[in-house]
Amino acid sequence: MTEEIKDTFIVVDDHPPIRAFSKSILKETFPGSVVLEAESGRQAIELSLKNKPKLVIMDIAMQDIDGIEATQKIVQNLPDTGVIIYSNYGEEVYVRKIRQTVPVDRAFGYVLKTASQDQFTQAIKQVYSGEVWLHPDVQQVVWKLNLNKKSTQLTDIQHQILIAVAIGKTNDWIAEKLYMSNKTIQYHLYSIYDKLGINNAQKKVNPRNEVVCVSLLKGLIEVQDLKQAFEKENV
């Protein structure tokens, strides 16, 4: 007999049939649980902050606040709440955004709506238990992102320089901070440009701006890295 779970869950989707399906899976998996519904990202944030759910099942595409922004607000304010992205979107751009939003040690799932009911149920159980579950297609995207990140082979020093550039620091500032000469910092920057395929001779785009953009797109630096570095240097 399935043990009754009294936890609160929130299902977020702007399509009532999808909410009803997710709710039915939760009720079947955790009899006795409370399942609340939200049809927008804004409503999801409000319900989550008020009820502190054990788990939120979140769609991505919604009208007012999308699921990625809503997820960010929830994970920032509710460290014990797990999140499952339940969406049709499994492309690299969405996976990358979610990776930048959800801490690596967070209970988290990414389920495509093409998943079977068994897969969906498995994801719910694993995230409820504090683990991570990724749809096989999403796993392939993550593997490619990790491969691209690894192929650049930035050194620890180069990564520090990249973060400093991203928060707007000059070469002189970076050199003083890392106890290096300005010339050495320039050398490292040219090496980073080369590894990321940025042609410093083309003046159409500022290479410092371009290297930050490319690094974010490739997942070489995360939003959390920038936030921590900026706050550290501007306290």
CORVEN-V132572 format. One line per field, one symbol per residue. phi: phi as a letter, one per 30 degrees, with the letter a starting at -180 (. if undefined). A space follows every 10 residues. Layout:
BEGIN
phi = ???
END
This chain:
BEGIN
phi = .dddccdcbb cbadcedddd dddddddddb eidcccbbcb dddddddddd chddabcbdc dbddbddddd deddddcbdc cdbcdbbdcb dedddddddd ccedccdabb cddddddddd dddddddedj ccbbeedded dddddddddd ddhddedddd ddddddcjdd dddddddchb dedddddddd ddeddcicdd ddcdbddddd ddddddddid bceddddddd ddcbd
END
